[in-house]
Amino acid sequence: VPPSRWTQKLGRTVAEWVQCEVEAIYEALRGIRYTVERKGLFPEEQEIRTFEELLSPEELGGPCLDLVLLMAACLEHIGLHPLVVIIDNPPHAILGYWLDERQFGRETPRDEVQPLFLSRTELEQYKDRLNRRYRHLQLDFKFVECTGLSRVEDWPFKKAVEKGERWSEQPIRFILDVETGRRSALRRQMQDYLRRVQDDALVLPPAFGFPPDMDFRKIRVQVKVRRGPRRFSEAEARARETARRGGWGDDESASKV
């Protein structure tokens, strides 16, 4: 989202700046070839083409979902907040995007964090709830029909938005919030990484001679310090135990472990 000093200096609202940015990306991508979807291993699966394939000199092109994801990636790259909208009947995909957005942080209330999957009604309720709570916000969203990028349709941006609004009135299977999805995926990746690090940190090579069932988390060594006895960390406990078994002094243990 553009900084507030831009809107104040140039006399445009945030929503107008966002519209200009989305339109510029749309117009830059116009002329992509439209092709049928690439089937996956199972009947209901669709394999997504990469942006290299969509924009390649061979002009492979792609179907509606591939074009939507390409536009969503471009919007996310410049700091906008895209939505991937899957229409239920007939099966189709269009792009949505917020014209303004609420910035999230650690202190954000739970009901202000947008769910990963939404219906059109839930999206409207979420928007209205935040607009009532924060008067300075003017949350709203738009939809774009991304098949207008293709040479077959080749619609200007304004017509693509009109078509997208019409499509959004059809039965929607779900609306995927890209930013929420990325945040939750990153959180899961970090949790898995930290879990692996913890597991690896508690396993020592057999060369150290420790029993395989030794749990270093239970090792606590008392040491006299100015404020009384304290507990060693796992790394310190490991170093002292290794030094004791090897017959090293305290000064040598740190360099040899």
C-alpha positions in Angstrom: 0.0 0.0 0.0 1.4 3.4 -0.9 2.7 5.5 2.1 0.3 8.2 3.5 2.7 11.0 2.4 2.0 10.1 -1.2 -1.7 10.4 -0.8 -1.4 13.7 1.1 1.0 15.2 -1.4 -0.6 14.1 -4.6 -4.2 14.3 -3.6 -5.1 10.6 -4.2 -6.6 8.1 -1.8 -4.9 4.8 -1.0 -7.7 3.0 -3.0 -7.0 5.1 -6.0 -3.2 4.4 -5.8 -3.9 0.7 -5.5 -6.2 0.8 -8.5 -3.5 2.5 -10.5 -0.9 -0.1 -9.5 -3.2 -3.1 -10.3 -4.1 -1.5 -13.7 -0.5 -1.0 -14.6 0.4 -4.6 -13.9 -2.7 -5.8 -15.8 -1.8 -3.7 -18.8 1.8 -4.9 -18.8 0.7 -8.5 -18.8 -1.9 -8.2 -21.6 -1.3 -10.4 -24.6 -0.6 -13.7 -22.9 -1.9 -16.7 -24.8 -4.8 -18.6 -23.3 -4.6 -22.4 -23.2 -6.5 -25.2 -21.5 -5.5 -26.4 -18.0 -2.8 -29.0 -17.5 -4.2 -32.0 -15.7 -2.5 -33.5 -12.7 -2.2 -37.1 -11.6 -5.8 -37.3 -10.4 -8.9 -36.3 -12.3 -9.7 -33.2 -10.2 -6.1 -32.0 -10.0 -4.8 -29.2 -12.1 -1.1 -28.6 -12.5 -0.1 -24.9 -12.2 2.3 -23.5 -14.7 5.2 -21.4 -13.6 5.6 -17.8 -14.6 8.5 -18.8 -16.8 6.1 -21.0 -18.8 3.3 -18.4 -18.9 5.7 -15.6 -20.1 8.1 -17.8 -22.1 9.1 -16.9 -25.7 7.4 -20.1 -26.8 4.1 -18.5 -25.7 2.8 -21.5 -23.8 0.2 -19.4 -21.9 -2.2 -20.7 -19.4 -5.8 -21.0 -18.2 -7.8 -18.8 -15.8 -6.3 -20.1 -12.5 -2.7 -19.8 -13.8 -3.4 -16.2 -14.9 -4.9 -15.4 -11.6 -1.9 -16.7 -9.7 0.4 -14.8 -11.9 -1.4 -11.6 -11.2 -1.6 -12.4 -7.5 2.2 -12.9 -7.3 2.8 -9.6 -9.0 0.5 -7.8 -6.6 2.0 -9.4 -3.6 5.5 -8.5 -4.9 4.7 -4.8 -4.8 3.1 -5.0 -1.3 -0.6 -5.4 -2.2 -3.0 -7.9 -0.7 -4.5 -10.3 -3.3 -7.3 -12.8 -3.0 -7.7 -15.9 -5.1 -11.4 -16.5 -5.8 -12.6 -20.0 -6.9 -16.1 -20.0 -8.5 -18.1 -23.1 -7.8 -20.5 -23.3 -10.8 -19.3 -23.0 -13.5 -15.8 -23.8 -12.4 -13.6 -20.7 -12.8 -11.1 -18.5 -11.0 -10.9 -14.7 -10.7 -8.6 -12.3 -8.8 -9.6 -10.2 -5.9 -7.6 -7.6 -4.0 -8.0 -5.2 -1.1 -8.0 -1.5 -1.9 -6.9 -0.8 1.7 -5.8 -3.2 4.4 -5.4 -3.6 8.1 -1.8 -4.0 9.3 -1.4 -7.0 11.6 0.9 -7.3 14.6 1.4 -9.2 17.8 -1.3 -7.3 19.6 -3.9 -7.7 16.8 -7.2 -9.1 18.2 -8.1 -12.5 17.0 -11.3 -11.4 15.3 -9.3 -8.9 13.2 -7.1 -11.6 11.7 -8.6 -12.6 8.4 -9.3 -16.3 8.0 -7.4 -18.3 5.4 -10.6 -19.3 3.5 -13.7 -17.2 3.2 -17.0 -17.0 1.5 -18.3 -13.8 -0.1 -20.6 -13.2 2.9 -17.8 -13.7 5.4 -15.5 -11.3 3.4 -18.2 -8.6 3.5 -18.8 -9.2 7.2 -15.0 -8.9 7.9 -14.8 -5.7 5.9 -17.8 -4.1 7.7 -16.6 -5.2 11.1 -13.2 -3.5 10.7 -14.7 -0.4 9.1 -17.0 0.1 12.0 -14.2 -0.4 14.5 -11.6 1.8 12.8 -13.2 5.0 11.4 -10.0 5.9 9.5 -10.1 2.7 7.5 -12.0 2.4 4.3 -11.6 -1.3 3.6 -13.0 -2.5 0.3 -12.0 -4.9 -2.4 -12.3 -5.4 -6.1 -12.4 -8.4 -8.5 -10.7 -8.8 -11.8 -11.4 -11.3 -14.6 -7.8 -12.3 -15.5 -8.8 -14.1 -18.8 -9.0 -10.6 -20.1 -5.2 -10.7 -20.2 -5.3 -13.2 -23.0 -5.2 -12.4 -26.7 -8.5 -14.1 -27.2 -10.4 -11.6 -25.0 -7.8 -8.7 -24.7 -10.1 -6.5 -22.5 -9.0 -3.2 -21.1 -8.7 -3.1 -17.3 -12.0 -1.4 -16.7 -13.9 -4.1 -18.5 -12.0 -6.8 -16.7 -13.0 -5.3 -13.4 -16.7 -5.2 -14.5 -16.5 -8.9 -15.6 -14.8 -9.8 -12.3 -17.6 -8.1 -10.3 -20.2 -10.1 -12.3 -18.3 -13.4 -11.7 -18.1 -12.6 -8.0 -22.0 -12.8 -7.8 -21.9 -16.4 -8.9 -21.7 -19.2 -6.2 -18.2 -19.1 -4.7 -16.5 -22.2 -3.4 -14.0 -20.2 -1.4 -11.8 -17.1 -1.3 -8.2 -17.7 -0.5 -6.4 -14.9 1.3 -2.8 -15.1 0.0 -1.2 -13.1 2.9 -2.9 -15.1 5.6 -1.9 -18.3 3.8 1.7 -17.3 3.6 1.8 -16.2 7.2 0.3 -19.5 8.4 2.6 -21.5 6.1 5.6 -19.6 7.4 4.5 -20.3 11.0 4.3 -24.0 10.3 7.7 -24.1 8.6 9.3 -22.3 11.5 7.7 -24.7 14.0 8.9 -27.7 12.1 12.4 -26.2 11.8 12.6 -25.4 15.5 11.4 -28.9 16.3 14.0 -30.5 14.1 16.7 -28.3 15.7 15.7 -29.3 19.2 15.7 -33.0 18.3 19.1 -32.7 16.6 20.5 -30.7 19.6 19.6 -33.5 22.0 21.3 -36.2 19.9 25.1 -36.6 20.1 27.3 -38.7 17.9 28.3 -42.2 19.2 32.0 -41.1 19.3 31.3 -39.1 22.5 30.5 -42.4 24.3 27.2 -41.3 25.9 24.5 -43.9 26.3 21.9 -43.5 23.5 19.1 -43.1 26.1 20.7 -40.2 28.0 18.3 -37.2 28.2 20.4 -34.1 28.5 17.4 -32.0 29.4 17.4 -33.7 32.8 21.1 -32.8 33.6 21.4 -29.9 36.1 24.7 -28.9 37.5 25.0 -26.7 40.6 27.7 -24.1 40.5 28.5 -21.4 43.1 27.9 -17.9 41.7 27.4 -14.5 43.4 23.6 -14.9 43.7 23.7 -18.5 44.7 23.4 -21.8 42.7 22.0 -21.6 39.2 21.1 -24.2 36.6 23.3 -24.8 33.6 22.0 -24.6 30.1 21.8 -27.8 28.1 24.9 -26.8 26.1 26.9 -26.0 29.3 25.8 -29.3 30.9 26.8 -31.2 27.8 30.3 -29.5 27.8 30.9 -30.3 31.5 29.8 -33.9 31.2 32.0 -34.4 28.2 34.9 -32.8 30.0 34.3 -35.0 33.1 34.3 -38.2 31.0 37.4 -37.2 29.1 39.3 -36.1 32.1 39.7 -32.5 30.8 39.9 -29.4 32.9 37.1 -26.8 32.7 39.3 -24.5 30.5 40.0 -27.2 28.0 36.4 -28.5 27.7 35.1 -25.5 25.8 37.7 -25.9 23.1 37.5 -29.6 22.7 33.8 -30.0 22.5 
